[in-house]
Amino acid sequence: MLLDTASLYFRAYFGVPESVRAPDGTPVNAVRGLLDFVARLVQDHRPDDLVACMDFDWRPQWRVDLIPSYKAHRVAEEAPADSPEPDEEEIPDTLSPQVPVIEEVLDAIGIARAGAAGYEADDVIGTLTARAAGPVDIVTGDRDLFQLADDRRGIRILYPLKGVGTLQMTDEALLREKYGVDGRGYADLALLRGDPSDGLPGVPGVGEKTAAKLLAAHGDLAGIMAAVDDPAAKLTPSQRKRLAEARPYVEVAPKVVRVATDVPLPDVDPALPGEPADPERLAALAEKWGLGGSLQRVLTTLRA
């Protein structure tokens, strides 16, 4: 099981009241909410391995170089041009201090974390999925990762509809039913349709239904663009014109939209711990941040 950690702690932050606080009054709603998510996921799905995948760079420069609008609307502060640090993401003031606490708590429990400089959590998930020998469940609130669904390999995306107790089990059968595409086709669909939340413009005039019809008729993105150059291909004049005009975007967008599968990751032990990796540190964190029942539920579930 691979967790899109940022996606989940954002959901926890907005789903758990900010009145959930540490003894010193600091909000810990995202910390406790994420721990409750982990407890429920382990209890319901009993994975052998669990990795919390991290955003070491939420807006990698190599993606911005290809599509400058990529996530541009979410930049709170640009990093200096010569800085190795990424741009600062716009995050609620009371969430950003909770992220280091989440990391410390996961480490003390012994839940593996993985990330790499210059890459998003999506890319870490793509790489670990590519390396996996058996079935994989990916937990995320980000539909971009639907592209990794693979019925042959047993790769599913568990997409929270209401917390993590109600999950949409997204496999290729569901994608074909809802969108008319398989896992790999979903990346082409997303690229054509665009995604305002990620600053991806898409092809003007091509929405989700039109994108699905184009893919059904021509197979994949390459087939669609080949049809643009084929006077005999069945495209309306407006579709041909719009796709031709969007060619510069279409040529670079696949590298932006498709998750990387070759991220250089440090070795981690993904096995779920039966006991905390650092009991003393965990006890100190539990007391300092008032993690109470949320932490106990995780530990009880891991010991079961």
Secondary structure, 3 states (H helix, E strand, C coil): CEEEHHHHHHHHHHHCCCCCECCCCCECHHHHHHHHHHHHHHHHHCCCECEEECCCCCCCHHHHHHCCCCCHHHEEECCCCCCCCCCEECCCCCCCCHHHHHHHHHHHHCCEEECCCCCCHHHHHHHHHHHCCCCEEEECCCHHHHHHCECCCCEEEEEEEECCCEEEEECHHHHHHHHCCCHHHHHHHHHHHCEHHHCECCCCCCCHHHHHHHHHHHCCHHHHHHHHCCCCCCCCHHHHHHHHHCHHHHHHHHHHHCCCCCCCCCCCCCECCCCCCCHHHHHHHHHHHCCHHHHHHHHHHHHC
